[in-house]
């Protein structure tokens, strides 16, 4: 059953030509040309790929050389940003009506007896922060501190530079032999227009 009968109806000279063309295909110059073209195509694609890899390697080495400089540029940009924020804060302080020396003088003028300041600072978020103490032996010290805040709020020359003046904290403590009250007043600076 493995041997099947094969019938070829082609004329004899056509049968030989068909077999020879299939067997001779690899021997023809066309096959050699096709193989050569495929080889050249492979080489032609390999050369730009290698050139691109060299260029990428060169660029990566240049990036490594520039990384320390990039870090320095970033540090300088951050420093510049901090300086601009400080400049803007000083400009905000400068734009208020009247000078700050006059405001600080007014602050000392409205300060009642028995009240003193322990710290004056300028905070970015809170503005002018006034910390101080009041003697409890001077009478109702809570009233004294509240009166100080009200006097600062009511004085137009002082309050014109601030959006809000408020008593942030007040606490009674023992300082040596004296009862004192610690307080913090915040004056939020009006933003520049």
C-alpha positions in Angstrom: 0.0 0.0 0.0 3.0 2.2 0.4 3.7 2.0 -3.3 1.1 4.0 -5.1 0.9 4.2 -8.7 2.0 7.6 -10.1 0.8 8.7 -13.5 2.4 11.7 -15.3 0.5 13.0 -18.2 3.0 15.6 -19.3 5.1 14.9 -22.4 8.5 13.5 -21.7 10.6 16.6 -22.6 8.4 18.8 -20.3 8.8 16.3 -17.4 12.6 16.6 -17.6 12.5 20.4 -17.8 10.2 20.7 -14.7 12.6 18.5 -12.6 15.7 20.3 -13.8 14.3 23.8 -13.0 13.5 22.8 -9.4 16.9 21.1 -9.0 18.8 23.9 -10.7 17.2 26.8 -8.9 19.9 27.0 -6.2 22.6 26.9 -8.9 21.4 29.9 -10.9 23.0 33.3 -10.5 19.6 34.7 -9.3 19.8 32.7 -6.1 23.3 33.9 -5.5 22.2 37.5 -6.0 19.3 37.1 -3.6 21.6 35.6 -0.9 24.1 38.4 -1.5 21.5 41.1 -1.2 20.2 39.6 2.1 23.7 39.6 3.4 24.3 43.2 2.4 20.9 44.2 3.9 22.0 42.6 7.2 25.3 44.4 7.2 23.6 47.6 6.1 21.3 47.4 9.1 24.1 46.4 11.5 26.3 49.4 10.7 23.8 52.2 11.7 22.9 50.2 14.8 26.5 50.1 15.9 26.9 53.8 15.2 23.8 54.6 17.2 25.1 52.4 20.1 28.5 54.3 20.1 26.6 57.6 20.0 24.5 56.5 22.9 27.6 55.5 24.9 29.2 58.8 24.2 26.1 60.7 25.3 25.8 58.7 28.5 29.4 59.5 29.4 28.8 63.2 28.8 25.7 63.0 31.0 27.8 61.4 33.8 30.3 64.3 33.5 27.4 66.9 33.7 25.6 65.3 36.7 27.7 67.2 39.4 27.1 70.4 37.5 23.4 69.7 37.4 23.4 69.2 41.2 25.2 72.5 41.6 22.6 74.3 39.3 19.8 72.8 41.3 21.4 73.9 44.6 21.8 77.5 43.2 18.2 77.5 42.0 16.9 76.5 45.4 19.1 79.2 47.0 17.8 81.8 44.5 14.2 80.8 45.3 14.9 81.2 49.1 16.4 84.7 48.4 13.4 85.7 46.3 11.1 84.7 49.1 13.1 86.7 51.6 13.1 89.7 49.2 9.3 89.5 48.8 8.9 89.3 52.6 11.0 92.5 53.0 9.1 94.2 50.2 5.9 93.3 52.0 7.2 94.8 55.2 8.3 97.9 53.3 5.0 98.6 51.5 3.0 99.2 54.7 2.1 102.8 55.5 4.6 104.4 57.9 8.0 102.9 58.8 8.6 99.9 61.0 10.7 101.9 63.4 7.6 104.0 64.1 5.5 100.8 64.6 8.0 99.4 67.0 8.1 102.7 68.9 4.3 102.6 69.0 4.5 99.1 70.4 6.6 100.3 73.3 4.3 103.3 73.8 1.2 101.2 74.2 2.8 98.5 76.4 1.3 98.8 79.9 3.5 98.7 83.0 4.4 95.3 84.2 4.5 93.9 80.6 7.7 93.2 78.8 8.6 91.5 75.5 10.9 88.4 75.4 11.0 88.0 71.7 10.0 89.7 68.5 10.3 87.6 65.3 9.1 87.6 61.7 7.7 84.2 60.6 6.7 83.5 57.0 3.3 82.0 57.9 2.4 83.9 61.0 3.9 87.3 60.3 5.2 89.4 63.3 5.3 87.2 66.4 5.4 89.1 69.8 6.2 87.0 72.8 6.3 88.5 76.3 5.4 88.2 80.0 3.2 90.2 82.4 3.5 90.3 86.2 0.6 88.9 88.0 1.2 91.4 90.9 0.1 94.2 88.6 -3.6 93.2 89.0 -5.6 91.3 86.5 -2.7 90.4 84.1 -5.1 88.7 81.6 -6.8 92.1 81.2 -3.5 93.9 80.8 -2.4 91.6 77.9 -5.9 91.8 76.3 -5.7 95.6 76.5 -2.3 95.6 74.8 -3.8 93.6 71.9 -6.8 95.9 71.7 -4.6 99.0 71.7 -2.5 97.6 68.9 -5.6 96.7 66.9 -7.1 100.2 67.4 -4.0 102.1 66.4 -4.3 102.8 62.6 -0.5 103.4 62.2 0.3 100.0 63.6 -2.5 97.9 62.4 -2.4 99.2 58.7 0.5 96.8 58.0 -1.3 93.8 59.3 -4.3 91.8 58.1 -5.0 90.4 61.6 -3.7 91.0 65.2 -4.6 88.4 67.7 -3.7 86.9 71.0 -2.5 83.4 70.1 -1.7 82.0 73.6 -1.6 83.0 77.2 -0.4 80.9 80.1 0.3 81.5 83.8 3.6 80.2 85.2 5.9 80.6 88.3 9.1 82.5 87.4 11.3 82.5 90.5 9.3 84.1 93.3 6.8 85.8 91.0 3.6 84.7 89.2 3.8 85.7 85.6 1.8 85.2 82.5 3.5 84.2 79.2 1.7 85.4 76.1 2.1 85.3 72.3 0.6 87.8 70.0 0.6 87.3 66.2 0.3 90.0 63.6 -0.3 88.6 60.1 1.4 90.9 57.6 -0.9 92.3 54.9 0.3 90.9 51.5 1.7 93.4 49.0 -0.7 94.5 46.3 
